Amino acid sequence: MIATLLQIAGLFSLLSLLAFGGGAAVLPDMQHAAVEVHHWVTGREFLDMFALSRAIPPGSLIVVLIGQKAAGVAGGLVALLAMFGPSSILAFAMARLWHRASRAAWRETLEQALAPVSVGLTIASGIALARSTEHDWPAYAVTAGTTLLLAFTRLHPLAVMAAGAALVVLTGG
Amino acid sequence: MANRSTTRPASLAALFMSFLAIGSTSFGGGLTGWIRRELVEKRGWLDDQQFLSCYALSQMVPGATNVNLAVLIGTQLRGVVGALAALAGLMLVPLAILLTIGSFYFAAHDAPGGRLLNAALAGAGAAAIGFNIATGIRLARRNVRRLGPALIAVAIIVGIGILRIPLLEVLLVMLPASLALTLLNKAR
């Protein structure tokens, strides 16, 4: 039990520091380690866990389900701390550095330079996500329709997303 | 900064409540959109440019970018306690729900009800992707008004979204390019 918890802590804290560009970057490694190396979950279970955890914010809690399957609730909590602890500490250090420079001229310049980069990344990551999941034509229609409605009208996001879910259910999902 | 003076201070309790609301509403995805809607539009704690800086920084640190974004914004608003309040608020409801319905889901995914749930999740997920793209479009209309920055944004969209070039490689080229463009603009 303790050995499993240590394995969970070791694996996920390593993945935490390797996940450049977000959790999706290390999913293949996570799958390999959890399914083939440690045999904590089967391939099918991994995919189900992925589908479920993607819908639950922040979209990367699959590590909790894997940890829970491997070593109970303690395993889930250890996986949570290991996956989000190291990266959060780095994010905190980055925020402090940024805050210390709040009056520096270079931060103002960097903020202006970062704005178009971030705008590009927000849109690009949406497109990349749509292409990497099993998007068939109803799903693409929902994504495109939601994009237009939420970019150009004042409709509430929840209403639009509920409509999207209903549409995919009705077209046979 | 035209509108920086208009941002309001955030109390710790309000920060926690905001992220609790974000974590409770962003089921199906769209977290970036929800965070901007709550903190920039409703609360006025950050302006768009500050939000965009935090977003860019969250991508440069490894780890789940949404979680990094919560830590970065929490730290910026209220220091280390703010970061913890943001994290706790964000995770509380999703974690409770995940641990409770996880077992139900794995027992039910082959039943007809499970199939419907899968379809609903897929539909909400597809819409959530649209929410994030729509947030990007809104941000673009307000913050990317010159040709140079617009070309930077388009190059990133094509590079990552269409050509699937790895994020790190795109950033290594586009960040210096955008910085050079900004400095050039200032020099004129």
Interface residues (C-beta under 8 A of the other chain):
Chain A: S16 L17 L18 A19 F20 G21 G22 G23 A25 E45 D48 A51 L52 S53 R54 A55 I56 P57 P58 G59 S60 L61 V64 L65 Q68 V73 G76 L80 M83 F84 P86 S87 S88 L90 A91 F92 M94 A95 R96 W98 H99 E108 T109 L110 E111 Q112 A113 L114 A115 P116 V117 S118 V119 G120 L121 T122 I123 A124 S125 G126 I127 A128 L129 A130 R131 T133 E134 H135 P138 A139 Y140 V142 T143 A144 G145 T146 T147 L148 L149 L150 A151 P157 L158 V160 M161 A162 A163 G164 A165 A166 L167 V168 V169 G172 G173
Chain B: M1 I22 G23 T25 S26 F27 G28 G29 G30 L31 T32 G33 W34 R37 D48 Q49 Q50 L52 S53 C54 Y55 A56 L57 S58 Q59 M60 V61 P62 G63 A64 T65 N66 V67 N68 A70 V71 L72 T75 Q76 V80 A83 L87 L90 M91 P94 L95 I97 L98 L99 G102 Y105 F106 H109 R115 L116 N118 A119 A120 L121 A122 G123 A124 G125 A126 A127 A128 I129 G130 F131 N132 I133 A134 T135 G136 I137 R138 L139 A140 N143 V144 P149 A150 I152 A153 V154 A155 I156 I157 G159 I160 G161 I162 R164 P166 L167 L168 L171 M174 L175 S178 L179 L181 T182 L183 K186
